[in-house]
């Protein structure tokens, strides 16, 4: 079908993608309503509207380029701070809380899949994607989605449902530590300090507080981007070699094919290379500036691209059950985290931030810590979120492969 901008109009399409991503970030950091909706959802909605009003096409080489190059680069950059030693050493109780919450995600995914597998198409792939997303974040969602080759229409519907549920979850998690009911049931030292001194929050939104202005130079950008390209290249080559060596013959079972599935995956190997680099050469990677900002911006552009192939009728048809699927996983995650956290006598602040780090990722967890005034938990929130980046993709791939044995 003819559109105002044709698939071959490369420069115009690039301009639209970056413009939509920038608008979504601007609105998210400027207005409370936009932050509640979330920047990625805004970018996705803008793309869907542009496609369904026949302004831009549903398929183009520009979109493929974003899939092929932006996501690996963004994954590498967002893992530049994933130093395992720091994650284990500096997170304290938060590390325990996060792993409790991650188990809750796995339980939620398993229960939700077997309840709904006969009603939602491609749910084995969707379950793997949400495992990655609800343990790691958007970076894992994209990695698992690329690996499972889920249809673009279902991925668009899933992202809408995922982000809608995540927004509701963040509301709930922000409320819980301040709730009289939960303060009676759980230790709450950080909330007590806040209430004693009064909360000081001058930022317009949590996102604006987290993504504050930072000092950065041209050399910082050059080294960061070059490092990302080198890491992605090395990881891609190693993954391709391992896949060729480890891939079993036809008819191989699940466990026989698992080594090739994991070690031959570009994103898993990218995670391994990045984590080895940050753990062996921590000072070098800690001094890389702009990686989180550039990597996140590339992900926002990708959210726009996700909305481009969206057939609105299919999204509306599939989204209701996906809301149930995403919501059930998130609900089980929170309930499990609070119940098991209670048994281990964990603080309510760290439990809720750990759940946020699972479902939303390190940026939303850190933003929650900033917004609530839990200054001492900001770094821990980021570090456990990075741990989620590390384990989210392989767990998502394992779940997807396992569940594929239960669908036609």
C-alpha positions in Angstrom: 0.0 0.0 0.0 1.3 3.4 -1.0 2.6 5.7 1.8 3.7 9.3 2.0 7.3 8.2 2.7 8.5 5.3 0.6 10.7 2.4 1.8 13.6 3.7 -0.3 13.5 7.2 1.1 16.3 6.3 3.5 17.2 9.7 4.9 13.7 10.7 5.7 13.0 7.4 7.5 16.2 7.8 9.5 15.1 11.3 10.4 11.7 10.1 11.5 13.0 7.3 13.7 15.5 9.5 15.5 12.9 12.3 15.8 10.3 10.0 17.3 12.8 8.6 19.8 13.9 12.1 20.8 10.3 13.2 21.3 9.6 10.2 23.5 12.6 10.9 25.7 11.8 14.7 25.9 8.2 14.0 26.9 9.2 11.3 29.4 11.6 13.6 31.2 9.4 16.7 31.1 5.9 15.5 32.0 4.6 13.2 34.7 1.8 11.8 32.4 4.4 10.9 29.8 6.6 9.2 32.4 3.7 7.1 33.5 3.1 6.1 29.9 6.9 5.6 29.5 9.1 6.9 26.7 9.4 3.6 24.9 5.6 3.3 24.6 5.3 6.9 23.4 7.9 6.1 20.6 6.1 2.9 19.7 2.7 4.7 19.6 4.1 7.4 17.4 5.4 4.8 15.0 2.1 2.9 15.0 0.1 6.1 14.2 2.6 7.0 11.4 2.2 3.5 9.9 -1.6 3.2 10.2 -2.1 6.8 8.8 0.1 5.7 5.8 2.9 8.1 6.5 5.7 5.6 6.7 5.9 2.0 5.3 5.7 -1.2 7.4 9.0 -2.5 6.1 12.2 -0.9 5.0 15.9 -1.5 4.9 16.4 1.2 7.5 14.4 -0.9 10.0 16.5 -4.0 9.3 19.7 -1.9 9.9 18.4 -1.0 13.3 17.7 -4.6 14.1 21.1 -5.8 12.9 23.4 -3.1 14.3 21.7 -0.9 16.9 20.8 -3.6 19.3 24.1 -5.4 19.5 25.9 -2.1 20.0 23.4 -1.0 22.7 23.7 -4.3 24.5 27.5 -4.0 24.6 27.4 -0.4 25.9 24.8 -1.2 28.6 27.0 -4.1 29.8 30.1 -2.0 30.2 29.4 -1.6 33.9 28.6 -5.2 34.5 31.6 -6.1 36.7 30.6 -9.3 38.5 33.0 -8.6 41.4 31.3 -5.3 42.1 27.8 -6.7 41.6 28.4 -9.4 44.3 30.5 -7.2 46.6 28.7 -3.9 46.6 25.0 -4.9 46.4 24.7 -6.5 49.9 21.1 -7.5 50.7 19.9 -6.2 47.3 21.7 -9.0 45.5 19.8 -11.6 47.5 16.5 -9.7 47.0 17.1 -9.5 43.3 17.7 -13.2 42.9 14.6 -14.0 45.0 12.6 -11.8 42.6 14.2 -13.4 39.5 13.0 -16.8 40.7 9.5 -15.2 41.1 9.7 -14.2 37.4 10.5 -17.8 36.4 7.7 -19.2 38.4 5.3 -16.6 37.0 6.3 -17.4 33.4 5.9 -21.1 33.9 2.4 -20.8 35.5 1.2 -18.2 33.0 2.5 -20.2 30.0 0.7 -23.4 30.9 -2.5 -21.5 31.7 -2.6 -19.5 28.4 -0.6 -21.6 25.8 -3.7 -22.7 24.0 -5.0 -19.2 23.6 -2.1 -17.0 22.5 0.0 -17.7 19.4 3.8 -17.9 19.6 3.5 -18.0 23.4 6.7 -20.1 23.7 8.7 -17.3 22.1 6.8 -14.7 24.1 7.5 -16.5 27.3 11.2 -16.5 26.6 11.1 -12.8 25.7 9.3 -11.9 28.9 11.7 -14.0 30.9 14.5 -12.0 29.6 12.6 -8.7 30.0 11.3 -9.4 33.5 14.7 -10.5 34.8 16.9 -8.2 32.8 15.2 -5.5 30.8 14.7 -4.1 27.3 18.2 -5.1 26.3 17.3 -8.8 27.0 13.9 -8.4 25.4 15.5 -7.4 22.2 18.2 -10.0 22.4 15.8 -12.9 22.9 13.3 -11.5 20.4 16.1 -11.4 17.8 17.1 -15.0 18.6 13.6 -16.5 18.6 12.5 -14.7 15.4 9.1 -13.9 16.8 6.7 -12.3 14.3 6.9 -8.5 14.3 3.1 -8.1 14.9 3.2 -10.2 18.0 6.3 -8.5 19.2 4.6 -5.1 18.8 1.6 -6.3 20.8 3.8 -7.8 23.5 5.8 -4.5 23.9 2.5 -2.5 24.3 1.2 -5.0 26.9 4.6 -5.3 28.6 5.1 -1.5 29.0 1.5 -0.9 30.1 1.9 -3.6 32.8 5.3 -2.3 33.8 3.9 1.2 34.3 1.2 -0.2 36.7 3.9 -2.2 38.5 6.1 0.8 39.1 3.1 2.7 40.5 2.5 -0.2 43.0 6.2 -0.6 43.9 6.5 3.1 44.5 3.5 2.9 46.9 4.4 -0.2 48.9 7.3 1.2 50.9 5.2 4.1 52.0 2.2 2.0 52.9 1.3 1.7 56.5 0.3 -1.9 56.0 3.7 -3.0 54.6 5.7 -0.8 57.1 4.0 -2.8 59.9 5.0 -6.1 58.3 8.6 -5.4 57.1 11.7 -3.6 58.3 11.8 -0.1 56.6 15.0 1.8 57.7 15.3 3.9 54.6 11.7 5.0 54.6 12.0 5.9 58.3 15.0 8.2 57.5 13.1 9.8 54.7 10.0 10.5 56.8 12.2 11.9 59.5 14.0 14.4 57.4 11.5 15.0 54.7 11.9 14.2 51.0 13.8 16.5 48.7 12.9 15.9 45.1 13.5 18.8 42.6 13.5 16.8 39.4 10.4 17.0 37.2 10.3 13.2 36.7 12.1 10.1 37.9 13.6 9.8 34.4 14.9 13.3 34.5 16.5 12.7 37.9 18.2 9.5 36.7 19.4 10.9 33.3 20.9 14.1 34.7 23.5 16.1 32.8 27.1 14.6 32.9 30.6 15.7 31.9 31.6 14.1 28.7 34.2 14.8 26.0 34.7 14.0 22.3 37.4 11.5 23.3 35.0 9.8 25.7 32.5 9.2 23.0 35.2 8.0 20.5 36.6 5.4 23.0 33.2 4.2 24.1 31.8 3.7 20.6 35.0 2.1 19.3 35.1 -0.3 22.2 31.4 -1.2 21.6 32.2 -2.0 17.9 35.2 -4.2 18.9 33.3 -6.1 21.6 30.4 -6.8 19.2 32.7 -7.9 16.4 34.7 -10.3 18.6 31.5 -11.7 20.2 29.8 -12.2 16.8 32.8 -14.0 15.3 33.2 -16.3 18.4 29.5 -17.1 18.5 29.4 -18.0 14.8 32.4 -20.3 15.2 31.0 -22.0 18.3 27.6 -22.5 16.6 29.2 -24.2 13.7 31.2 -26.6 16.0 28.4 -27.3 18.5 25.3 -27.6 16.4 24.1 -31.3 16.5 22.6 -33.2 13.6 18.9 -33.3 12.7 16.6 -34.9 15.3 18.8 -33.9 18.2 16.9 -33.5 21.5 16.5 -30.4 23.6 19.5 -30.9 25.9 21.8 -31.9 23.0 21.1 -28.7 21.1 21.4 -26.5 24.2 25.1 -25.8 24.0 24.8 -24.5 20.5 21.7 -22.5 21.4 23.4 -20.8 24.3 27.1 -20.5 23.3 26.4 -20.0 19.6 24.1 -17.1 20.3 25.4 -13.6 19.5 23.9 -11.9 22.5 25.0 -14.5 25.0 28.5 -14.4 23.7 28.3 -10.6 23.7 27.3 -10.8 27.4 30.2 -13.1 28.2 32.8 -11.0 26.4 31.5 -7.8 28.0 31.4 -9.2 31.5 34.9 -10.7 31.1 36.1 -7.3 30.0 34.5 -5.4 32.8 35.7 -7.9 35.4 39.3 -8.2 34.2 39.7 -4.5 33.3 37.3 -2.7 35.6 39.1 0.7 35.6 39.0 0.9 31.8 35.3 0.2 31.5 34.4 2.3 34.5 36.0 5.3 32.9 34.0 4.9 29.7 31.6 7.7 29.6 28.4 8.0 27.7 27.9 4.2 27.2 24.6 4.1 29.1 23.2 7.2 27.5 24.1 6.2 23.9 23.1 2.6 24.4 19.7 3.6 25.9 19.1 6.1 23.1 19.7 3.3 20.5 17.1 1.2 22.4 14.6 4.0 22.2 15.1 4.1 18.4 14.5 0.4 18.3 11.2 0.8 20.2 10.1 3.1 17.4 11.1 0.5 14.8 9.1 -2.2 16.7 5.9 -0.2 16.1 6.5 0.2 12.4 5.3 -3.3 11.2 2.3 -3.1 13.5 -1.0 -4.0 12.0 -3.3 -2.2 14.4 -6.1 -4.7 14.1 -3.9 -7.6 15.0 -2.4 -5.7 17.9 -5.8 -4.9 19.3 -7.0 -8.5 18.8 -3.9 -10.0 20.5 -3.2 -7.4 23.2 -6.0 -8.3 25.7 -4.7 -11.7 26.5 -1.1 -10.5 26.4 -2.1 -8.0 29.1 -3.3 -11.0 31.2 -0.1 -12.9 30.4 2.3 -10.0 31.3 0.1 -8.9 34.3 0.1 -12.4 35.8 3.8 -12.8 35.6 4.4 -9.4 37.2 1.8 -10.2 39.9 3.5 -13.5 40.8 6.9 -11.8 40.8 5.8 -9.2 43.3 3.9 -11.6 45.6 6.8 -14.1 45.6 9.4 -11.4 46.2 7.4 -10.1 49.2 6.6 -13.5 50.7 10.1 -15.0 50.4 11.7 -11.6 51.4 9.5 -11.7 54.5 10.9 -15.2 55.4 14.5 -13.8 55.0 13.6 -10.7 57.0 14.6 -8.3 54.2 13.8 -4.6 54.1 10.8 -3.6 52.2 12.7 -0.9 50.3 15.3 -3.3 48.9 12.6 -5.9 48.0 10.5 -3.4 46.0 13.6 -2.0 44.2 14.8 -5.5 43.4 11.4 -6.3 41.9 11.6 -3.1 40.0 15.0 -4.0 38.7 13.7 -7.3 37.5 10.6 -6.0 35.8 11.8 -2.6 34.7 15.6 -2.8 34.6 18.4 -0.9 36.2 17.4 2.5 35.1 13.8 2.3 36.5 15.1 0.7 39.7 17.7 3.5 40.2 15.1 6.1 39.2 12.8 4.7 41.9 15.5 4.9 44.5 16.2 8.5 43.5 12.5 9.4 43.5 11.9 7.8 46.9 15.0 9.5 48.3 16.9 6.2 49.1 20.2 7.6 48.1 22.2 4.7 49.5 20.4 2.2 47.3 20.9 3.9 43.9 24.2 2.2 43.1 22.9 -1.2 44.3 19.8 -0.8 42.2 21.9 -0.3 39.1 24.3 -3.1 39.9 21.6 -5.8 40.4 19.9 -4.5 37.3 23.1 -5.2 35.4 23.2 -8.7 36.9 19.8 -9.1 35.4 21.2 -8.1 32.0 23.8 -10.9 32.4 21.5 -13.7 33.3 18.3 -12.6 31.5 19.2 -13.6 27.9 20.4 -17.2 28.5 17.4 -17.8 30.9 15.0 -16.4 28.3 16.5 -18.6 25.5 16.3 -21.7 27.7 12.6 -21.0 28.6 11.8 -20.4 25.0 13.4 -23.7 23.8 11.8 -25.7 26.6 8.3 -24.3 26.0 8.6 -24.9 22.2 8.3 -28.6 23.0 4.7 -28.0 24.3 3.4 -26.2 21.2 2.6 -27.6 17.8 
